[in-house]
C-alpha cells in the first residue's frame, strides 16, 4: 500500500544517514570503521528511491508489480535503518571491534545489491525519479491548502457540551430503568450511531440512584472470567484483582460486595448471545434477590443476543434526523456557526451522504474544518459518493479511510500503531508517544511532536482525547479509539506487516513480520523452543500485554530479536527476565508494569539505548537497582504503586547520573540527610537532573526544607510537575468517599516550622502542577500562568486574597488543606471571570473558617464540576447564587458547617431548593461522620 509510506520512512533514514556522516567527520574513533563512502552511496541512492516512491504513490497502485516494488523499497528502508541504528549504538559499547566491522561491511554489501536491483526494476516500470533521469509527466501533487488547514483548529469540539437530540433519548432510557418489572435494558443500533455515548449520559444521570455502579466494556472475544475480574476490580476499588483468582472466588467476592445493595451494571458493546438473564447473573456472581433495584444495561449491534432472555426491554437508537444531523455537522465543520452561503448547498449534500450516523458526521465534518475552497468540498462530495457505490452496506469504513488518507506518511504509521491496544482500552497518551518515538515514527523534539500528532488525530475524530486526574498532581492525557476506527487501524497494520497471533507470526516469518501483538491468549513455551528462531529477525515491537502465559518467558523468544525497539510484558505473570534481554542493544522501551518481578534484572543495565522503563504497580518489587545510573540514555522512569517496602526506602545515588531523565514518576522520594550515606540519594543530587520535567519528593526534614529555601532546586527550570510533600499521605480517596480525618488531624498536631519558597522558583515558568506542604506562600505564586493543578497542604495563610489565585487562567484543580488561621475566603473567588477553567475545588480542615465569599456572580467558575468542603465545622453562611454554577455536578459538605447550614443544604432546605431550581442535575451530599 503506497499510501502507508510515500517516502516518509526513506526520508527518516536519510536524516539518520546525514547525522552519521557528520559524526564520522568529527569523531576520530569512528574512522576505524571507515564506512563513510558506503553511507554516502546509500544516501545518494535512497534519495532516488524516495523521489520514486513519491511518484509511485501518486499513481494508481492497482498494478501488482508496482505494489511489490513499493513493498521491496519499504523493506530496504527498514533494513537500512536497522544498520544505521546498530552502527550508532555500537559506540556506546565498544569503539574498536573488528568482528563488528566485518559483519557491518557484509550487511552493507547485501543492502547495496538490493538497492541496485530495485532501481533496475523501477527503470523498467518507468517510475524511477530523482537525479538519474528528468521527471516526466505530472509530479505528485503537494499537499493542498485544504489539507494543511485541517490542522488549524486549536481544539476538538466538546461533544459532551453539545448534545444533539439527546436529552429526550436519555430520559426515555431512564424511565425504562425505573420500571420495576424490567431487569435488563438493551440499547440496540448499528455501528457509529451513538449507542455508547447515549449510555454514558444515562450512566452519568443514574449513578447516584444506586449504591454501586460499574461500567464494563466488552470486547468481541471476552470471557466470563475476565468480566468477573474487571467487575470485582471496580466494585472493590482496586487497581487490579490478582490474575490467579478463580471463577468461584470472583463470584463470591462480587456477591458479598453487592448483596443487599442497589446496583447498576453497564455492559458496553456486547457481541455474544446471552442464554438467559439468570445464567448471566449467576455466572457473574450478581445477587438478584430484588431485581427491581438491580439493573443491567447493555449496548449492542445485534438484537439476537437477547433472543433467549426474558424481562428485557429493547431501546433502538436510530440515525439522527435531518435537522439534528445538520446541527452536529455544523459543530465540527464550522465551529457551530452557519456555513458561508457559497458552501451551504455543498455542505448539506455532504451531510446527507453521512446518513445520520454521528461517527460518520464527525469524521467527515472534522476533515473539512476550516476548508473554504468550493473545489475541495466538491471533491469530498464526489469521494463520498464513490465510496458508497463501492460498498453501500458499509460506507462508514470508507469514510474513515477518507480521513486516514489526509494524514502525512509518518502520522499514518502512528495511527496504525493504535491497533496494538485492546478494544475499548483507555490508552495512556504519554506511553503511546514513547512507542511512536521508539519505532522511529517521530524523531527530533519527539515529545512535542507526539502531542501535536495526537491533537491532529483527535481533530479528524480518529481518536477521542481527554484529560483525567492522576493519582499524583498530574492530569493524565488519555485517548480511546472507536471500535470501527480500531477495525480500520488493524486492517492497515496487517498491511504494514504486523501480526496478532503466534501462528500468524510463523506464517509471516519469511516475509518480514515487523511487529507482534500476542495479547490475551497464553503462549506455549515448549512450542516456542521447538521453533528456531521463534520469530523473524526483523521484529521491532513485541507486546505480550495481558497475555495469560503461565511461566516466565523463554530465552529462545528473545535470542534472535536483534533489532527489537519495544518490549511490552505488562500485565503478565512473569517474575524474571532471561539474561539475553541484555543483548537487545536497540531496545528503547521496556514495560514491566503490573508484573510479578521482585527486582529489575541486572541484564537491563546493559541496555544503553533504553529511553523508557516502566516497573510501576509491580506489587512484589522491593528495591531500586543500585546500577540504575548505568542507563545513560534513560529519559522516562516509572516506579510508583509498588510494594510497601519500596515506598519506604531511600533511592540510590545513581539516579543523579541519569542526566537525560525527563520524567521520574514515583511515589514521593525519600531522600538521605546523613553525610556518611554517600551511596544514597540526597536533595542536592537532584540538581544535576536539569532536563527533569516531573518530580515528587519528601521534604519533611529540617535540613531538606532549609536547602529548598536556599534555592537548591533553582537549576530545575524545565519543571512542569513538582510536589514537595511532608510524607507519603493520601488524605482523601474520592473513589470510595473515604475521608482520612484522623490522619490529617495527627499531621496538623505535629507540623514543622513553615519554610519559604525561594524567589528562584519563579523561573519554573512552565509548571503545570504544584503541591506544597507547610511552605509559606509568596504573593507571586499566581505568576504560574500555565498551572493546572495546585494543592496546598498545611500552608497557612491569613489572607488568601493577596495570592490572587482566582486570576490563574489555566487552573483546573485547587485543593486547600489544613489551615488554622483563615476565617474567610477571598471575595474574588466568586467574582465574574474568576477561575475560568476550574473543575474541582476542595477545601478541608479550615478550623476557624466561618465565611465563604459573599456571592457567586454570573460568569464565576463557569466550568466548576465538584465543590467539596471537608471538616470545616464553623462555617455559618453560604454564598448567595450557588445555583449559578451551571456545570456543578457534585456539592458535598462532610463534617462541615453549623447545624443550621447543614439543614439548609439537606433535601427540602431553602439552599437546596434554590440550587436545584437553577441546576436540577447537581448532586448534594451533607454528611456527618
N, C-alpha and C positions, 0 to 999 in steps of 0.2 A: 504494500500500500504506500504509494508515493507520498500521500498527504501526511503520513506519520513522520516523515523525515525532511524532505525538500531541502537538504543541505545543512540543516541545523546542527546535526551531530558532527558532520565533517567540519563545519565552522568552528565548533568547540575544540576538535582535535587540532586544527590549525593553530588556534590560540595557544594551546599547550605546547605545540612544537616551537612556536616563536619564543615562549618562555624558556624552553630547554636550550635553544640555540644561544640565547643571551647568557644563560648560566654557564654554558660551555666556554664562552669567551672570558667570563670574569672569574671562573673557578679553576684554579690550576689543577686541583685534584681530578677534575672531570676529564682532563686531557688524556689520562691513561686509557680511557675507553675509546676515544678517538672516533666517535660516531657522527661528527659534525657533518661530514659530506652526506652520509646516509640520511640524516634528518633533513638536510636541505633538499635532497632529492624527494623525500616523502612530502615535504611541504609543497613543493612545486607541483607534483602530480596530484596531490589531494585537492589543491586549488582547482585544477582542471576538472576533477570529479565533482567538486562542489558545484561549479557552474553548470556542468552537465546534468546533475541531479535537479537543479532548479529548473532547467529547461524541460527535462523529462517529466517532472512533477506538474508542469503547466500543460502537458499534453494529455490526451486520453490514455489511460493505462489499461485499456481492455486487451492490449496485445500481451500475451503471456510472456514472450521473450523480454519485453521491456520490464515487466514486473519482476522477473527473475534477475535481470541485471540490477535493478534497484536493490533487491534483497542482497545480492552479492556485494554491492558497494556498502550497504549497511553493515554487513559482517566485517568487511575490511576496516571500516571506520571504528567499529567496536574493538577489533583486534589491535589496530594501531594505537588506540587509546590505552589499551592494556599494556602494550610495550612501553609507551611513554610514561605511564604511571609507575611501572616497575623500575624503570630507569631512574626516575626522580626519587623513589623511595629508597633505592639501594644505597644512596649516600648516607642515609640515616643509620645503616647497619655496618657498612664497610666501604671505604673509598677505593680500595685496591683489591680486586677479586678476579683472577684470571678465568676461573670457571664461569663466572657471571658474564665476562666479556665474550667468551666463546658461545655460550647459549644465546646471548642477546644478538650477536652477529648472525647466528644461524636463523633466528626468528625474523630478523630484518630482511635477510635474503629471501625468505619464503614470502613475506608480505609484498616485497618489491615485485616478485614474479606474479603474484595475484593481481597487483595493480596494472602491470603491463597487459595482462590478459583481459581485464575488464575495459581497459582503454581501447584495445583492439575490437572488442565486441561493440563498444559504443560507436566506433568509427563505422563499422558495418551497418549498424542500425540508424546511422545519421543523427545521433543525438549528442555527439561529442561537442562540447563548447569549451571556451576558455582561450588561452593564449595560443593553442596549437592550430586553430582554424578561425576564420572570420565568421561570426554568428550570422546565420541566415534565417529569414522568416521572423515571425513575431517573437520577441523576448517575453519571458514570463512577466505578467503584469505585476507591478508593485502593489503594495497594499493600498487599497482605495481609501479615500478620505473617510468614507463611512466606517471602514474597519478601524481606522485609527481613532475615530470619535467614539467608538464603543466604550473606550476606557475612561472617558472624561467624566462620567458621573462619579461623584465622590463617595456615595454610599448606596446600599441596596434599599429600596423602599421597605418599610416595616409592614409586612403582610399582616402581622398581628394588630397593627394600629389602623388597618384599612379593611375591615370585614365587608365583604360584598355579598348581599343576600344571605347573610349567615345567621343573624340573630333569631329569625323565625325557625330555622332548622335546629339550632341549639335548643330552643325552648321545646320544640316538638319531641326531641330525644329525651330531654329532661322529664317531660310529662310521662313518657313511656316508662322511664326509670322509677317514677313514683308509684306506678301501679303495683299493687300487692301481688297480683297473680302472674306477674312477669318476672322471671328469674334471669333470663338471658336476652340481651338486645343485640341484634346483628345489624351493623351498618354496611350495606352492600352497594357496590358500584364499580365501574370499570377503572383501570389504572389511570392515575393522573387526574381523577375527578375531584379529589379533595377529601377523601374519607378520613385520613389520619389527622388532617388539620381540624376538621369538624369535631372529631373525637377529642382532640387536645382542648378545644374550647369547652366541650361538655365536661371533661375531666376537671378542668380548672374550676368550673362553676359548681360542681357537686362534691368536690373533695371534702369540704367542711361539713357535709351532711353525714359523713361516715367517720368512724373511729380509725379505720385503716384504709388506705388507698394505695394501689400498686399498678404500675404501668409496665407491661411486658411486651417487647417487640419479638415477633415470632418469625424466624427465618423459614425458608422453604423446606429445609431439611432438619427442622427442630426435633428434639427428643423430649419425652416427658421428664426424663431425669434432669436435663438441662433446665427445663422450665421450673422444676422443683427447686433447683439450686438458686436460680435467679429470683424466684418468689421468696424463698427463705432469706436470701441476702437483703432484699428490700424491706421485708417485714421486720427483720432484726436490726436493720440499720447498719449492717456490716458491709465492709468493702467487698468481701468475697466469702462465701461459705466454702469450707475446705472441699477439694475435689473428691476426696475419698469417702465423703458421706454417702451412705447407702440410700436407696429409694425409700425404704421403710423409715429410716431415721429422719429423712427430709419430711416425709408425710407427718410424722409425729411432731416435729418442730413446727411445721406450718399449722397443724391442727391445734396444738396447745397455744400458739400465739394468737390465733384468730377466734378461738372458742369463746362464745358469749359476746362477741363484738359485732358491730355493724361494719361491713367492709364492702368495697367495690374493687373489682379487678378488671383491667383492660387488657385484652389480647389483640395486639395490633398486627394486621396483615396475616391472617390465618389462611392456610392453604389445604391442609389435610382434613378430611371429613372427621367429624366427631360422631361417635356411636350413639350416645345419648347423654343428656346432661348429667345424670348421676354417675356415669362412667368417668367423665371428665373431672367431676368434683371429687370422686373417690381417689382417682389416680394422682391428683394434685394435693390431696390431703386437706381439702377445704371442709370445714364444719358447715352443715347445711340444715341445721335443726329448724331454722326460721328463714325460709328463702325470701320472705317479703323484705327482710332487712339486709340481705346479702345478694349482691348483683354481679353479673359478669357481662362486660361489654366487649364486643368483637367487631373488628373491621375485616372485610374480605371482599375479594372479587368474585367469589364463587358461592352462590346461594345454596348449591347442592351439599355443601359440607354440613348443613343443618337438617338434612332430609330425615334423619333418624332421631331427631330430638323433639321433645315437647316443651311447652311453655317458652317458646322462642318467639320474640316479636321482631319482625323484619322492618328495617327502615332503609329504603332505597334512595340513594343520593344520585341525582341526575346531573347532566351537564348544565352549566349556567344558562339562564335565559339571555336573550339578545341584549337587553338593557344592562344586566349585571356583567355580562361578558365584556361589553364595551367599556364600562366603568373600570374594570380590572385592567383592561388593555391600556387605557389612558394612564393609569397609575404607573405602569412600568415603562411605557414608551414616551410619555410626555410629562412625567412627574406630576400626575394628577391634574393636568391642565388640558384644555381643548387642543386639538391639533391645529396647525396652521391651515387656512382654507384650501391651499393648493394640495394638501395631503389628506384632506378629510375623506374623500371618496376612496382613495387607495388604502388608507388605514382601516376603513370599515370593511373593505373586501378582504384584507389580510386577517382581520379579527374573525371574520366569518369562516375562514379556512381552518381556524383552530377548533371549530366545532364545540365551543363552550367548555373545553377542558382547561381548568386553571393552570395545570403544569405546562400545557402547550402554549397558552396565552402568555404566561410569564416568560417562558423561554424565548418565544418569538418577539414579544414586545421589548424585552431587555436587549435583544440583539440589534434592535433598531433605535434604541435610545440615542438621542442627540444626532440622529442621521436626518439631514434635511434635504438631500438630493432626491427629487422625484424619480430619477432614473434608478437609484438604489432601491426605492420602495417598489417600483415596477419589477425589478429583478427578483426581489424577495417574493412577491406575489407569484411570479412565474415558477420559482423554485418550489413553493408550497403546492401549487397545482400539479407539478411534475411528480413530487414525492407521493402525493395522494393517489396519483394514477398508477405509480409503481406498486404500492401496497395499500390499497384502500382500507384493508382490515386493521392495519397497524401503522397509521400515519405518524403517531407520536414519536416513534423511534427515528423516523426520517426527519422529523422536526428537530429532535435533539442533535442529529447529525449536522443539520444546517448551522447550529450554534457552534458545534465542535469544529466545523470547517473554518470558522472565523479565527480560531486560535493559531498563534505562531507555532512553529515546529517544537520548540522546547516546552511550551505550555501544553501541547498535545501529549507529550510524554508524561508530563506531570499529571494530567488528567487521567491517563491510562493507569497510572500507579494507584489511583483510588480503588481499583479492583482488588487490591491486596488487603482490604479491610472487610470484615463480615457485613452482611446485610443489616441495616439499621444500627450499625455501630457508631457511637459518638467518637469522632476522630479528634485526637489531640493535635491541633494545627501546628504547634511548635515541633512536635515529633515528626509530623508529615514533612515539614520544611527540611528537617535534618535528613530525612530519607531522600528527598529530591536532590539535596546537595551531595550526599554520599554517592548517588548514582551519576552525578555529573550533569544533571539537567540544568543546574544553575551553578555559577562559579563565583566570580568576584561579587562582593557585597551580597552574599547569598541570603543572609537573614532578611535584609530589607527587600530584596527582590522576591523572596519567597512569600512575604506578606503581601506584596503587590500582586503576585500571581493568584493568591487566594482571593483577593478582592476582585480580580478580573473574572475568575470562575463564578464568584457569587453574583457579579453584575450581569452575567449571562444566565443566571439561575441554574447553573450546572451543579452547584452545591448550595446548601443552606448554612450560613455563617452566623455565629453568635458568640457572646461572651458569657461566662458563668463564673461565679465566685469560687476561688480555690480555697484550700484549707489553710493556706498562709494568707499573706496580704495581697496576693496576686489574683487579678482577674484572668482566667484562662480562656483563650480562644478555642472554640471547638467548631467542627463542621459535621454535617451529615449529608449523605447522598440519597436522593430518592431512588427507590428500588428499580424503576425503569431506567434512570440515568446510570445506575450501577450496572445493570444488564448491558448497556451500551459500552461502558468502560471495560467490562470483562471481554466483550467482543473485540475491542481494539487491542486489549492486552494479549489475547491469543494470537492475533495477527502479528504482535510485537514479540513473539517467542517467549511467552510466559506459560507456565504450567501450573495446574491447580490440583494435581493428584500424582501419586508416586508412579503409577503405570504410564501416565501421560509424560512424565519426565523421561522414562526409559524409551518411550516411543520417539520422543523428540531429541534424544541424546545425540544422534548423528547430525541433526540439522541445527544444533546450536541453541539449546534452551538457555535463556539468559536469566530468568527469574523464576523462582519456585515458591508457591504458597501451599504448604502442606498442613492446613489447619484442621481442627476438629478430630478427624479420624486418626487413630493411632498408627504408628509405623512399626513394622516387624523388623527388629534389628537383625535377626538371622537372615531375613530376605535381603537386607541391605549388604550384609557382609558377603553374601554369595555373589553380589554384583561388583565387579571391579572394572572401572570405577563405578561407584554408586550413581553419580550424576555427572553431567557434562563438565568439562574443564572450564567452560566459559561462563558458568553461573556467577552472577553478580549479587543477587539477593536471594537469601534463603530464609523463609519465615515459617516457623512451627507454632505460630500464635495459637494458643489454646488447644494445641494438639494433645490428645489423650494418651500419648506414649507412656508406657508404664515404667520403663527403665531409663537410665542415663543414655544419652545419645552415643552411638558407636563412633569410634575414632575413624572408622572407614568412611564415615559420612563426610568428613572434612579433609581427608588426606589429599584429595585431588582438586580442591576448590581454590586454586592458586590466585584467582582474580576476584574473590569474594569481597564485596564492599559492605554489605549489610547482613547481619546475623541476628534474627529476632527469635528468641526462645522464650518469650514472655508467656506467662500463664500456663506453663507446663510444670511437670513434677520432677524435673531434673534437679539433682543435688550437687553435681560437679561437672566439669568440662574436661574433655581429653586434652592432653598436653599439646597435641598437634595444632590446636587452635592458635597457639603462639606463632605458627608459621604463616598465618594469613596476613601477609605483610601489607596488603592494600585495604584491610578492614578498617572502616571508618565509623560504623555504628554497631554497637553490641548492646542488645536489650535483654537483660536477665530479670526484669521486674516480675514480681509475683511468682517467683520460683522458690525452690526449697534449698538453695545453696546456703551453706554455713559460712563460707569465706570465698572471696574472689580468688580464683586460682592464680598462682604466680606466673603461669604461662602468659597471662594477659599483659604482664609488664613488658613483653616483647613487641607489643603492637604499637609501634611508633607512629603509625598513621591514624590511630584511633582519635576521633573527634568527639564522639558521644558515647557515654557509658551510663546505663540505667540499671541500678540494683535496688530501686525503690520497692517498698512493700514486700520485701523478702523477709518473712516472719522469723526465719531461723538465722539470719545474718547477724553476727555478733561482733565484727571488727571491721575497721577500715584498714586496708593493707598498708604496711609500712613503706612499700615500694611505690606508692601511688604517684610520687614525684617523677618516676621514670616515664610516665605517659606524657611526653613533652608536647605532643600535638593536641592534647585534650582541651576541648572548648566548652563542653557541657557535661556536668556530673549531677546525676540524680541519686540521692541516697537517703530518702526520708521514709517514714512509716514502717521501719523495720522492727527488730526486737527491742525490748526494754533495755537490754544491756548496751545496745548500740547508742541509744539516746543518752546514756549516762557517761559515755567515755569521752575523753579528750582526743581530738583528731591528731594524727601525726604531722610533724612539721613539714613533711614532703608536699603537703597541699600548697605551700607557699612557692613551690618550684613550678607550678602549673601556670606559667606566665601568659599562656594564651586563653586561660579559663575565662569564659564569659558568664556562665550561669552556674551557680553552686546551689542547687535546690536540695535543702536538707532540713531536718529538724534544727531548731536553734543550736548553733555550735557552742559547745563548752570549750573554753579556752584556758590555757595554763597561765598561772601568775607566778609560778615558782621559777627562780633563776636557774636552779640546778636541773630542771626538766628540759634540757636542750633539744631533746628529740620530739617534744610535743609542741603543738601549735599555740602561739601567743597572738595577742591582738596586733602587735606591731608587725608580725609576719604577714598579715593580710595586706599591708600597704604595698607589697610588691605586685599584687594582682590588679594592675591598673586597667585591665580590659574588663574587669568584672562588672556585670550588669545587675546581679541579684545576690543578696546576702542576708542571712538571718543569724544573729549571734546573741549569746547571753552576756550581759554586762552587769552582773549583779555584784561584782567585787569592787571595792572602793578604788583599787589601783586601776582597774579597767575603765571605770567611769571617769576617773581623772584624766586618763590618756585620751579618751574620746573628747573631753572638754578642751584638751590641749591641741586638738586637731590631728590626731594620729591617722585619721582616715581621709585627710584632705586630698590625697592623690587619687582617690577613687571617684573621679569626677564624672565617669560614664555611668554611674549607678542609676538604675531605674527602679529597683525594688529593694528597699532596705528596712530591716526590722531589728531593733535593738531591744531585746526582751530582758526582763529580770531572770526568767527561767522558763522552761517549757510548761506552759499553762494554758489550758482551754477553759475559759470561764463559761462559755455558752455553747451548747450543741443544738443549733436550730432544728436539725432534722429530727431530734427527739424532744424538743422543747424542754430540755433539761437545763435548769439554771444552777450554776455551781456557787450558791450564795456562801456556803461555808468556806470554800477555798478563797474567795475574794476577800471576805472579812478577815481571814487569817493573814492574807498578804497585807492588807491595809494596816493591820496592827503592828507590822514589823517592817515599815518602809525605810529604806536608806535615805540619806540626805539627797535632796534634789541636785542633779547635775545640769550644767549649762550646755546648750548646743553651740559649738564654735561658729564664728562668722564664716569660716572657710567652707562650711557645708552648703552655703548659698551657691557654690559653684556646681553642685549637683542639680543643674537646671533641668535635666531630663527625667527626674524622679517621677514615677507613676504611682508608686505605693510606698507608704511610710508608716511604720509602727514604732512608737516610743513608749518606754516605761520609765516613770519617775525622772523625767527631764523637764527643766524649766522651759517654757515655750517662748521663743523670741517673737517679736512683732512681725518679723519678715517671713514667717512661715507661709503666709498666703502668696508669697512670690513664686512658689512652686506651681506655676500655671498649668503644668501637664499632669498634676497629681490627680489620680482617680480614686485612690483608697487612702484614708487617713484614720489610724487607730491610735488613740491617746489613752494610755492606762496609767493611773495614779500621777498624772501630770497636772497638779493642782494649779488653778488659775482663778484669781479673784475677779478678773474682768475679761471674759471671752470676747467681748465686743472689740477689744483692741487688736485681736488676731484677724478680724475681717474674713473669717472662714467662709461666710456666705458669698463672697465675691469670687471664689475659686471657680473658674469657668468649666473645668472638666471633672470635678469631684463627683463620684458616683456612690461612694460609701463612706459614711462618717460614723465612727464609734467613739464615744466619750465615756470612760470608765473611772470610777473611784475618785471622787473629788469631795473633800470635807469642807471646802470654803465657799463654793459657788452657791449663791442664793437665788439668782435669777439668770435666765438665758438671754442673750442679746436680742433686742427688738428687731435688729436687722435680719434675724433668721426668718421672720415672717413677712418681710417687705417684698413688694413686687419685684421680680427679677432675681431674688435670692436663690442660690443653689440651682442653677439652670439645668444641671444634669443629674442631680442627686436621686438615687434609687432607694438607698437604705439609710435610715437614721436610727441609731441606738444610743440611748442614754442610760447609764446604770450606776448605782451606788453613789449618787449625789446626796449625801446625808442631810444637808441643810437646804436643798433646793426647794423653794416654795412657789416660784413663778415661772411659767413658760413665757415666751414672747406674748404680747398682748393680743395680736390678731394675725390671722393668715390672710394676706391680701391676695386679690386676683393676680395670677402670674407668679406667685411664690411657689418654689419647689414643684414645678409642673410635672416632673416625672417621678415623684416620690411614690414608691410602692409599699414600703414597710416602715412603720414607725413603732419602735419598741421602747418602752420605759420600764426599767427593772430596778427594784429596790430603791425607790425614791419616795419614802413614806410621807414626807411633809408637804408634797405638792397640794396646794389648796385651790388653785384656779386652773382652768383650761383655756387655751387661746380661743378667741372667737373665730368663726369661719373655718373650722376644721373640714367642713363639708366641701370647701373649695379645692381640696386636694383630690382632684378628679381621678388621678391614676392610682390612688391608695387602695391596696388590696388587703393589708393587714394592719390593724391598730391594736396594740397589746399593752396592757398595764399589768405588770406582775409585781405583787407586793409593793405597790406604789399608790400614792395619793391618799388623802384623808378618806374617811368613810363616806363623807358627802360626795367627794369626787367620784369614788367607785360606784356609788348608787346612780349618779348621773349618767355614767357610761354603760351601765347594765341595760339589758333589754327593757324598753319602755321608759327609760330615763330621758330627761329633756335633751341632754347632749347626744345620747344615742339616736334619738328621733331626728334631730337636726342634721346629724351626719348622714344618716340613712336616707333622708329626704333628698339630699343632693348627690349622694353616692351610694345607691342601693346595693351594689355588689361587694362593698367592703366588709371584711370580717372583723368583728370587735371582740376581743377577749379581755376579761377582767378576772384575774386570778390572785388568790392569796395562798401561800404555801401552808 
